[in-house]
Amino acid sequence: MRQIEDFINVLDGRAGMYTMGRTFGEVCAFLDGFDACSELRMMKGFQSWLAGRTKGKSELTWWALVLSEFGDEVSVADARRFSAGENEQAIEHLFRLFREYLDDNSRRRDGTRNGLV
């Protein structure tokens, strides 16, 4: 878990170092690639967590669920036409949600260890 937290802290605010166009879609693709090669499989858990808390459908990808929380009428197709400012806001929203997910997981793990769950 610590590895993904460290990685998110490095990537947040420095997306341009790791992606060509600093877009929401490129950051999502980069995270999926990192997740696949690290064998952490955190994005599947993130998708389940998002599906459980949003009005989105559980069959949507994690990045589509992030967009559904970003704006009521925002779709994946809309993200392809985001301005630089909209991409920045969507990326910030993604990292905010991912940190919330990691915090929830940590609290749940701590509660289970302490016999609270």
C-alpha positions, -999 to 999 in steps of 0.1 A, spaced: 0 0 0 28 24 8 43 20 -27 11 33 -43 8 62 -18 44 72 -25 38 70 -62 6 91 -61 24 118 -41 51 119 -68 27 119 -97 3 145 -82 14 179 -94 40 165 -117 18 147 -143 36 165 -171 68 147 -162 51 113 -169 26 121 -197 30 138 -230 0 161 -229 -8 162 -192 -44 151 -198 -68 133 -176 -69 103 -201 -31 101 -201 -28 102 -163 -54 74 -161 -36 53 -187 -3 59 -168 -19 48 -135 -34 16 -151 1 8 -165 18 14 -132 -9 -7 -115 -4 -36 -139 33 -37 -137 35 -32 -100 11 -62 -94 -7 -42 -67 -40 -42 -85 -52 -12 -66 -72 2 -94 -97 -27 -93 -103 -19 -56 -106 18 -64 -132 10 -91 -153 -11 -66 -150 17 -40 -161 43 -64 -190 22 -77 -202 17 -41 -204 55 -35 -214 71 -67 -245 72 -89 -224 55 -115 -228 19 -125 -205 -8 -112 -197 -20 -148 -180 14 -156 -142 17 -155 -127 35 -125 -119 66 -147 -155 68 -160 -167 67 -123 -142 95 -114 -157 116 -142 -192 108 -130 -182 124 -97 -164 153 -114 -196 166 -130 -232 155 -134 -232 154 -172 -195 147 -178 -188 116 -199 -156 99 -212 -162 115 -246 -163 149 -229 -129 143 -213 -113 140 -248 -123 176 -254 -113 190 -220 -94 223 -220 -61 224 -202 -78 238 -171 -105 212 -171 -79 184 -174 -60 199 -144 -93 200 -124 -101 164 -134 -66 152 -125 -68 170 -91 -102 154 -85 -88 120 -94 -60 123 -68 -84 136 -42 -107 106 -46 -78 82 -47 -64 95 -15 -98 93 1 -99 56 -11 -65 49 4 -76 66 37 -108 45 38 -88 13 33 -63 23 60 -91 30 85 -108 -2 77 -76 -22 80 -68 -5 113 -103 -11 126 -101 -48 116 -67 -51 134 -82 -35 165 -113 -56 165 -136 -27 156 -150 -42 124 
